[in-house]
Amino acid sequence: MQRTIKLLLVLCALSWLSACAPTRYPPSYHAPKTVDSMLGEGGYIKTGNPYNIDGKTYYPLESGDQYDQTGIGSWYGKEFHGKKTANGEIYDMYALTAAHTVLPMPSMVLVTNLDNGKSIKVRINDRGPFVKNRLIDLSYSAAKALGYSEVGTARVRVQTLDANRNVPVSESSKPKVQEPVVLASVPVPVPVPVPVPADKPNQNQMKQAFVQVGAFSEKERAEGVLNDLQPSFDASHPPLRVEAATHVYRVRIGPFDLDKDAEVALERVRSHGYVEAMIIHD
């Protein structure tokens, strides 16, 4: 009986010590998150309507699914510490948060410093940065963790996180490919390249290029975007149109015969604030 009691006391002591052990991030940092659980005190869910800053219009995304972009990351600190963020929370420069121009609030994203390979997960709860060519504004602590708080900016990659698997959505949706196993004792045949006739077009050349401005759940919003861009494209350009797809309405320009023509149109679209526009082939 005494031996059993002693064993129980030892187990309790070990449990107490492990609970007190310091961790780099709290357990909630690694746990799956729902939208409501990601909100800070006073915060509310916000995707928002289009808004204009210094003559440029931004169109917040209704969903951050599949968001995967690279650009310049910056950070903001003391000047905004203690002030309200765009979704009603109080900005804390020592919390792992960030500002983004179009991602829903809140959103969890993985930010990777492409200059040193460091990564960190942050929560989007504010709007910005409104400086040309900047993609995301991190809190002071987040920038420090990525190693660029002293230099001010860095080249970064921003990926939305799968709330259940805690990995980037753009990667969680990819099927796993089984790597072939090659035995060292078995010679591996060298593939002989098959010559391709000079007049055979590649896959992209066989398909036509389009500029997809965005996909919207409401037809009225898609038509509003089309009407906003229409004056910038005269009759010499391929037409702008709204295409109905499953549960969404896509705003597209095209088709273009050459990718370089589509790239010119893409830059014009992005100059109007539609920074998520992209070239697709159909």
SULTA-V793990 format. One line per field, one symbol per residue. burial: 1 if it has 16 or more other ideal C-beta (glycine too) atoms within 10 Angstrom, else 0. Layout:
burial=???
This chain:
burial=000000000000000000000000000000001000011100100101000000000111110100101001111110010000111010111011111111111111111110000001111111111000011111111111110110001101111111100101110000000000000000000000000000000000000011111111000011001101100000000101010000011111111100001100110110011111101010
